[in-house]
Amino acid sequence: MIRLEGVSKRYGEQVAVQETTLAFPEGELTVLIGPSGCGKTTTLKMINRLIQPSSGRIFIGEREVTAVDPQDLRRGIGYVIQSIGLFPHMTVEENIQVVPRLLGWPKARSAARAHELLELIGLEPGRYAKSYPKELSGGQAQRVGVARALAVDPPVLLMDEPFGAVDPLTRERLQDEFLRLQGELKKTIVMVTHDIDEAIKLGDRVCVMNVGAVEQLGTPEEVLANPKTRFVRQFVGSDRALKRLSRLRVRELMRPAAALELSASAKDAEAALARQRTVYVTRSGQLVGWLDRRAFAFDPVIERAYTEVSPNYAASEGDDVRQALSKMLSQGVAELPVVAASGELVGLLDLTGILAVTVQAAPDAAEAA
């Protein structure tokens, strides 16, 4: 755990961070967010003493950071920045090995660790280990930056706008990959961002700051559902009900789907369609399409009457609900079949279920005023 106890930072008469007391739980990702000049980056940099606090105490575990040599402290903390910071004259594997070599790791051990991390971040060592930063895309370089921060398996990772320098599509992929990594590694992470959608998507907890002080600290769900101050309400936006959907997984809202095997009899199909207008069609449990009453009435043979769908038509049970809603709207439908990673039909997600959730999180009339 990281603890800040009454921490302040002053530059002359100007207060950048004022009497801040915070705890960052072990194994969780806490996002610091707020407008420019709110103190979020200063707070982050005081943890690894890139900025010295004017007063107060900071602990990592039971160790007070001011009692540790700054260089030794930083070698035990992973640090990822927006500009990536890879050394252009070093290969990818040499960049990842910087801290292990500084700590005196044997060459073979540090090389093996570099290759292990390249595999972890989805870059094939045989292809990328000997590459130079200029030969990488922005997303690849950012992944290498994360790998370098993880090189000595630090318990703490500090991230300053880590995905801010890449295009939106690459950023979304990097965010998804990082969530996967954090699910495996469970590091204690403090991250700075200006993007509320990113904070909601990635954070176990969100800390909203303004003029050097904490306005609210809580889970994304708490901040979205119950903003404590007018500033927080304005900062998270009037569409916070929709933002909340990115925290929900499709599996949490899906309900059972009516389905028929492609080999089912006409009698079974007739009975299923008597209960509802449309049913999904599967082959050995795998989604292949859907069948409605009109098509079956015209041709009562399932194999000829059903409408085939592509794998992209369905929502995956691990998708966030906001993604699924976007797919639903783009396809002009009020429900989507839900499939597992194997392609097996596991349920359906409909607009009614999504609307029920957004109504719960919607601002009331008094707030809107």
Secondary structure, DSSP 8 states (H G I E B T S, - for coil): -EEEEEEEEEETTEEEEEEEEEEE-TT-EEEEE-STTSSHHHHHHHHTTSS--SEEEEEETTEEGGGS-HHHHHHTEEEEETT----TTS-HHHHHTHHHHHTT--HHHHHHHHHHHHHHTT--HHHHTT--GGGS-HHHHHHHHHHHHTTT--SEEEEESTTTTS-HHHHHHHHHHHHHHHHHH--EEEEEES-HHHHHHH-SEEEEEETTEEEEEE-HHHHHH---SHHHHHHH-TTHHHHHGGGSBHHHH-B---EEETT--HHHHHHHHHH-SEEEEEETTEEEEEEEHHHHHH---HHHHSEE--GGGSEETTSBHHHHHHHHHHHT-SEEEEE-TTSBEEEEEEHHHHHHHHHHHS--HHHH-
